[in-house]
Amino acid sequence: MKPRVVIDDSVSDPGSAIWFATPGGFTEIPIDVLLAPSDSPKAGRLRESIAPLVEAIPDGVMRQRFIAQLASGQQLLRALVEVGTVHCSLGVHRDDTGDSGRTLHSLFTVTWRDIAWSPRSASAARAVAAAEQHTHVEYLDLPSGPASMGESVRTPSPESGLPAMQLLQLYAYLPHPDCRRMAVLMLSTRALEHRDEYRAILRQIAELTTFEHPLSEA
C-alpha cells in the first residue's frame, strides 16, 4: 500500500522558498495564528477556538495555569521567529519498543540563516564544522543539493528554569541555490535512546526537501 500524502494549502503560498514533507505523527504549530496581533482576525479566531476549552476547566487555578502555559508557548515561538524560524511542528509517536507503550515527543523546526556567499558544498561543510559539540557528522548529496547533518546533546542551564534533562538536537544544513542563505532543519527530543530512529526521520525529511515548487510544471 502506498503511503498517504497530504498536500497542505501552504504549498501554493507565493512567498514560500522551501518545500518539505513530514511523516505521520507531526502536527504543524500555526505560528502566524498564535503570534497574530491582538486586534487581527486571526487572533479573534484563536480566542474563539480556545474559549470553550478554557471555560471547560472548572478550577480557576488550573485555568490560570493553562493561560500562563499558552503565553509561555507564545513567548517561545516569538524567540524562534526572531532567529528566522518559519515552521514548527510537534511530533507525537508511540514507543513500540519493549512493553512501555509510552508516548514520545519531539519538535521539528525550519529556520533560515543568512550566510556569506560560497559554493553550496563549502557552506554545508562549514556549517556543521563550525557548530559546537556536533557529533555523528555526515556530508550528503541530496536531491536539493549538497547538505550536511550533525547532532548534539544539551542540558538546560539552571538559570533557564527548564528541567535539567538532556535534550537531543539533530540538525540538517541545506544551503539555498542562491548561496546566500541556508535552511536549517532541526529535530529535538528527550528520547535519546531513540536517536537512530529520529536521525532517520530527519534524513527522510531532508531528502524530500526542495527549493523548487513541487507542483510546478517541468
C-alpha positions in Angstrom: 0.0 0.0 0.0 1.4 3.4 -1.0 1.9 5.9 1.8 -0.8 8.6 2.1 0.4 12.1 1.1 -1.4 15.1 2.3 -0.7 18.4 0.5 -1.1 21.5 2.6 -2.6 24.7 1.2 0.7 26.4 2.0 2.3 24.6 -1.0 0.8 27.4 -3.2 2.0 30.2 -1.0 3.8 32.6 -3.4 6.1 33.7 -0.6 7.4 30.2 0.0 11.1 29.4 -0.7 11.3 25.9 0.6 9.0 22.9 0.4 9.2 19.7 2.6 7.2 16.8 3.9 6.9 15.4 7.4 6.0 11.8 8.2 2.9 10.8 10.2 2.7 11.9 13.8 3.8 15.5 13.2 1.3 18.4 13.6 2.2 21.9 12.5 2.0 24.6 15.1 0.3 27.7 13.5 2.9 30.3 14.2 1.1 33.0 12.3 -2.1 32.5 14.2 -0.6 32.1 17.7 1.5 35.3 17.2 -1.1 37.3 15.3 -1.7 40.9 16.6 -4.4 41.0 19.2 -6.7 43.1 17.1 -6.4 40.9 13.9 -9.0 38.5 12.6 -6.6 35.6 13.2 -6.2 36.4 16.9 -10.0 36.7 17.1 -10.4 33.2 15.7 -7.8 31.9 18.1 -9.7 33.3 21.1 -13.0 31.8 19.8 -11.4 28.4 19.3 -9.8 28.1 22.8 -12.6 29.8 24.7 -14.7 26.6 25.1 -11.6 24.8 26.3 -10.8 27.4 28.9 -14.4 27.6 30.1 -14.4 23.8 30.5 -11.7 24.0 33.1 -13.6 24.1 36.4 -10.7 25.1 38.7 -9.8 28.7 38.5 -6.2 28.0 39.4 -5.9 25.4 36.7 -7.5 27.8 34.2 -4.9 30.5 35.0 -2.1 27.9 34.8 -3.4 26.9 31.3 -3.4 30.5 30.2 0.1 31.0 31.6 1.4 28.0 29.7 -0.2 29.2 26.5 1.5 32.6 27.0 4.8 30.8 27.7 4.4 28.9 24.4 3.8 32.1 22.5 6.9 33.6 24.1 9.0 30.6 22.9 7.5 30.9 19.4 8.5 34.6 19.3 12.0 33.7 20.2 12.1 31.2 17.4 10.7 33.6 14.9 13.3 36.2 15.9 16.1 33.9 14.8 14.4 33.1 11.4 12.2 30.1 12.2 9.4 29.8 9.6 7.9 26.4 10.5 7.4 24.5 13.7 5.8 21.0 14.2 5.2 18.9 17.2 5.8 15.2 16.8 3.9 12.6 18.9 4.8 8.9 18.5 4.1 5.7 20.4 7.2 3.9 21.6 6.8 0.5 20.1 10.0 -1.0 21.6 9.6 -3.1 24.7 6.4 -3.1 26.8 6.5 0.6 27.9 4.0 1.9 25.3 4.9 5.4 26.4 4.4 8.5 24.2 7.5 10.1 22.6 7.5 13.8 21.9 9.7 15.8 19.5 9.9 19.3 18.0 10.8 19.9 14.3 11.7 23.4 13.1 12.8 25.0 9.8 14.9 28.1 10.2 16.5 30.4 7.6 20.1 31.6 8.2 21.9 34.3 6.2 25.4 33.2 5.1 28.3 34.7 3.2 28.4 33.6 -0.5 30.4 30.5 -1.2 29.8 27.2 -3.1 26.9 25.2 -1.6 29.1 22.3 -0.7 31.5 24.5 1.1 28.7 26.2 3.0 27.3 22.8 4.1 30.7 21.6 5.3 31.4 24.9 7.1 28.0 24.9 8.9 28.4 21.5 10.5 32.1 22.0 11.3 31.6 25.4 13.0 28.7 24.1 15.2 29.7 23.4 18.8 29.8 19.9 20.1 28.5 18.3 16.9 28.8 14.5 16.7 27.8 12.0 14.0 28.7 14.4 11.3 27.6 13.5 7.7 28.0 15.1 4.4 25.1 14.4 2.0 24.3 14.9 -1.7 20.5 15.3 -1.6 18.1 15.9 -4.5 18.0 19.5 -3.4 21.9 19.8 -3.5 24.8 19.5 -1.0 23.9 19.2 2.6 25.3 18.1 6.0 24.0 16.6 9.2 25.1 16.6 12.8 23.8 16.3 16.3 24.4 17.4 19.9 23.2 16.6 23.4 22.5 19.6 25.6 21.3 20.1 29.2 19.4 23.4 30.1 21.3 25.6 32.5 19.8 26.1 36.0 19.1 29.8 35.1 16.8 28.8 32.2 14.2 27.5 34.6 13.8 24.4 32.4 14.1 20.8 33.7 17.7 19.6 33.8 17.1 16.8 31.4 19.2 16.0 28.4 17.9 17.1 25.0 19.0 15.5 21.7 19.2 18.0 18.9 19.6 16.8 15.3 20.5 19.2 12.5 20.4 19.2 8.7 22.0 22.1 6.9 20.7 22.7 3.3 22.3 25.7 1.5 19.9 27.5 -0.8 20.8 27.6 -4.6 21.3 31.4 -4.3 24.3 30.5 -2.0 23.4 33.4 0.4 21.1 31.7 2.8 20.7 28.3 4.4 17.8 26.2 5.6 18.5 24.6 9.0 16.2 21.7 9.8 16.3 20.7 13.5 14.6 17.8 15.3 14.9 17.8 19.0 13.7 15.2 21.6 14.4 13.9 25.1 14.2 10.3 23.9 18.0 9.9 23.5 17.7 6.2 23.4 15.8 6.5 20.0 18.4 8.7 18.3 18.8 6.3 15.4 15.1 6.5 14.7 15.0 10.3 15.0 18.1 10.6 12.8 16.3 8.5 10.1 13.3 10.8 10.4 15.3 13.9 9.9 17.2 12.4 7.0 13.9 11.4 5.3 12.6 15.0 5.7 15.9 16.4 4.3 15.7 14.1 1.3 12.2 15.2 0.5 13.0 18.9 0.9 13.2 21.0 -2.3 13.8 24.7 -3.2 11.7 24.3 -6.4 7.9 24.3 -6.4 7.0 20.6 -6.2 3.8 21.1 -8.2 5.2 23.4 -11.0 5.2 22.1 -14.5 8.6 20.8 -15.7 
